[in-house]
């Protein structure tokens, strides 16, 4: 490592410096939402109507009469770049996990509105036909995609595999998934109508970084003496830790529905970190009294990037990949059901009357409405 590199390693690294600036991205999202909302008037001509409260949520919901339909499209982002570099370094293919990451990006958003995932479609855009010559990698992508569909109980309907030389970089692939789900009975709809004071906040464990924050993770790898092969704990490299597949949360939400647990609201904790707990537009205070343990890779990243708790929790999931807002009397049961489904969970706090803010008491953190502008 050069002297310059040593110096830069002592300098804090923000998510914006890694190439992601939500202050630039979010205004476009808001403008797109407003333009999209103006198209809702086309649905009544077909005998349907939108659920207005789903505008600005993680999935869009249409009322088709006896049930609701929900839909979402999500891309993986840059996690595949880490898989490519780790394959070069180790000779192993990581694309089965990358497939799960891609499906999780869509499915974990879809279930926030109370939907049961039904169908997944694939979008695999390669930088050229040469990408598909690596049969082991291509088969890992197929097998991982199918395995994730089996975990979620969804049908893989089809997809698109364009070769986009000149658009996608040669040797790379851009992965995305769309997902359609059903909300039936209609009482399963969870767009926050019943969210209110007294609700408990249950957090579900993440498996690590999931698929958000990889721009920062890749930038940090440039600072490390051994890059992705740097050990963050005995026997675990930085690259392997980053490539832990994203947890699929639909088995938990389906088990909760079967048990009659009412989900008043849900939040997929992805980009914007814990600020996503402020996603619903209602003016409510979210008080966190119990913070889940932080996975080793996220603790390592925060240390290497010189992030304080505020920066870390506003960027990464920090051990909590999904939030459930449930009636207080069902909180303990929610935790039991989640753990029985294989996902650790904690009753982390509660919802209170008050200004729109998130208070993470063990860390003395406060996030306000101004810290998250998605609508």
N, C-alpha and C positions, 0 to 999 in steps of 0.2 A: 504494500500500500504506500502511496506517495505521501509526502509531508502535507500536501494540499488536502488529500483525502482525510488525513488525521484531523486537520483543522476543521474541515466541514462537518466531521462527525460530532464535534462539540457544539454545533450550531443547531438550535431548534428547527425542526422541519414541519411546516404546516401542510394541511391537506391541499391548500391553494398552491403552495410551492410545488407540490407533486403533480399539479396539472388539473386539479378539480376545484373550480370556484363556483359554489352554489349561488353566490350573489349574481353571477352572470347567467347561470342555467335556470334558476327558479323563475325569473320574470317571463321567460319563454314558456315555461310550463303553465304559468298563470294565464298568459295570453291564449295559449292553445285551449285551455279549459273553457275560457269564455267563448271562444269561437265554436268549440264543440257543443257547448250548451245550447247555442242558437240552432243547432240541427235537430234537437229533440222533437221538434214539431213534425218531423217526418214519420214518427212512429204511429200516431193515431190513424194515419191512412191505411196502416196494416192491421189495425185492431189492437195495437199494443200501446204501452206508455212507459216512459222511464220512471225509475224511482229517484226523484230529484236529490234526495239526501245522499245518494251514492256518488254524485258529482264531487270530485276532489278526494274520494276515498281510493283505496288501493285496487278496487275492482268496480266495474260498471254493472248496474243491475237494471233489467227490464222486466216489467210486469206483463206476463203473457196469459194471465187469467188464473188458472188453478195453481200456478207456482211462479217463481221468479227464475230468470236466467241471469247468470253472472259471467263476465268475460274479462280477460286480461291478456296483455302481451308484455313480455319482459325479455331483455337481453342479459347475457351473462356478464358482459364487461370484459375486463382485462385479465381475469384469472387464468385463462388459457395460456397467456404468455408465461406465467410461472410454471405451468405444466410443461410447456415446450422447453424451457430452460432446464428444468429438473430432469426431463427425459435426456437431454443432451449430456447432462452431468452424470446421470446414474444408469442410463440405458433402459429405464423402466417407463412404461406408459401409465399416465395418470388420468387418462380420458374417461374411464368408467366413473370416477369421482366427479370429473368435470361435467359429465352428462347429468349426474344427480344435482349438481349445483345449478345447472341451467333450468331444469324442471322445478327445482325448489324456488327459484326466483319468481316463477309464475304461480305455482300452486300455493306458496305461502302468502302471496298477495290475495289470491282468489278467496281463500278461506276466511279472510278477515271479515267478509260481509255475511258469513254464515252458510256459504255454499259448499256443497259436496262436489269435488272435482269429477268431471265425467270424461272429457276428451282433451288430449294434449296434441298439439301440432308442432313439428320441428322446423326450424330454419337454420341450416348449416351452410354458411356462405364462405367458401374457401377462396384464397388468393390465386388459385389456379388449379387445374386438374391434378397437378403433381402432388397435392396434399393427400390425395386418396391412395397414393402408391404405398404408403406405410400401412400395410394390411393389419398389423397388430394394433396400431393406434385407432384405425377406423373401426375395427371390430370391438375394441374397448368402448368406443363411443356408442356403438349400437347396443352392446350388451348392457352398459351402464344405464342407457336411456330406458331400455326395456325393464331392467330391474327396478328403477325408480318408479316407473309406471305401475309395477306390481305392488310396491309398497303403498302407493297412494290409491290403488284400485281404480286406475283410469285407463281408458282405451287410448292407444296411440293411433290417431287417425291417419296420419300421413305427414307430409312436409315438403320442403323445398331445399335442394342442394345446389345452388348456383356456383359456378366458378367465376369469380369477379376480379380477374386480373386488372390491375390499374386502379381498383377501388379498395379492395382488401390487399394488404401487403403479401407478397409472395411467401409461401411457407406458413402462412397464418390462416386461422379460421375464426369467423364471427358467428357466435352461437346465440340463438334466441328460441323462446318457446311461447306459444299462446295456449291458453287453457279456457275451456268453457265448463261451467258448473250449474247445478240446479239447487235452488233453495226451496225445499219441500219437506215438511209443511212450511207455509209462509211465515209462521211464527219464528222460524230460525233466522230470519233476516236480522242482521246486527250492524246497523249503520249509525248507532248512537242515539236513537230516539229515546231509549230508556236509560241511557247513561246518566248518572247523577250522584249527588252526595250520599255517602254510605256504602257505595260499591267498593269491593276489594280489588286490589291490583295483584294479579298473579303473574309472575314472570316465568317463562320457560327457558331452559338452558340452551345456550348455543354450543356448537361443536368447535368453535374457534372464530376465525374472521368471517366465515361464510363467503359471500361473494361481493362484499362492499368494503372499500378501503384498500383495494389491491393496488391502486396507483401509488398510494403512500407506501405500501409494503414493498413494491418493486423499487421505489426510489431509495428506501432504506437499505435494500440489499446491496446497492452500489457502495454504501459506506462500510460494509462489513468486510473484515479481512478475508473471510472464506465465503462471502456472498451467501447464496442460498444453502450452502453446506455448513454454515455456522451452527454449532450446537447451541440450542437455547436451554436444554436440560439434557442430562446424560441419555444418549441414544436417540435423541430427537433433533433433527435438523430444522432450521428455519423454513426451508422449502417444504419439507414434509408436513410441518405443522400448518403452514399456509394452505396446503392442499387437502386438509381434512374436509370431506364433503359436507355441504350445508345440511343441517337437520331438516327433515321433511316433517312438518307439523300437522298435516291433515289426519294422520291416525289419531292424534290427540283430540282434535276438534270433533272428529266423527265419534270417538268414544264418549266424549262429553255430551254430544247430542243424544246418543243412545241412552245415556244415563239420566237424561232430562235436565242437565245443567243448563241454565240460561246464560248465554253470552250477551251482555249488554253492549259490548264493544270489543274490538280487537285491534291490535297494531302490530304490524310486521316491522321489527326494528332492524332497518337496513341503513341506507344512506341517511345522514343527519343524526345517527346514533340515537341516544336516549331522548333527544328532542322529539322523536316520533311519538312519544307518549302524549304530546300536546296536539296531536293531529286533528282531533275533533274540534269544530269551531265553537262549541259551548264554552262559556266562561266558568271554568272549574279549576280547583286547585288539586294537584296530584302530589300526595305526600308519600315519599318512599322512606321507610324506616329500616328496611332489610335489603342489603345489597348482595347479590349473588357473587360467588368467587369468580375471579377473572382468569380465563384460560391463559396458560403460559405464553402462548404466542402473542396475545394482545397485551399482556403485561410487558413482554419484551419489546414490542413495537412502541408502546408509550414511553418506555425508558430510553430507547434508542433515538426516538424522535424528540426527546426532551419535552414531552407533553405533560402539562399539569392535568389534574383530574377534569377540569372543565373542558379542555381541548379534547382529551381522550373520550369522554362520555358524550361529547357532541359530534364525534366523528365515527366511533366504532361501537359495536354492540356490547362490548365489555362483559360478556358472559350471559347476556339476556337477549335471545334472538326473537322472542315473540311475547306480547303482553295480552293478557285476558282480563277484561273488566267484568266481574261477576258479582251477583248479590253476596253480601258479606256472609250470610249463613251457608253459602255453597262454596266458600273459598277453600276450606280444608278438604272437602271432597274433590274439588277441582285438582288440587295438588296430588291427591291419592290416585286419581284416574290418570293424570299425566304420567306419573311415575310408573304406573302399571303398564302404560303404553310405551315405556322405555325412554321417556324424556324427563329429566329432573325438573323440579318446579319449586317455587317458593311463594308464600304469601308475602309480598314485598311492601305493601302499603295500602292506602285507601284514597278515595275520592272525597273531596270536601267542597262545601260552598265557599266561594271566594273568587278572587281575580284569577285569570287564566295564567297558571304558572306550574312549574314542576319543581318540587323541593326534594332534593336528595339529601336527607338529614345526616346520614353517617359521613358524607363527604363535604357537607356545608356548601352544596351547590344549589343555585337557583337559575332556572331557565324560564323566560317569560314568552308571551305571545310574539314579541318582536324577534325571538330567536328561531322561529319557524314560520315561514311564509310560503305555503304551498297552494293557496287558493286565490 
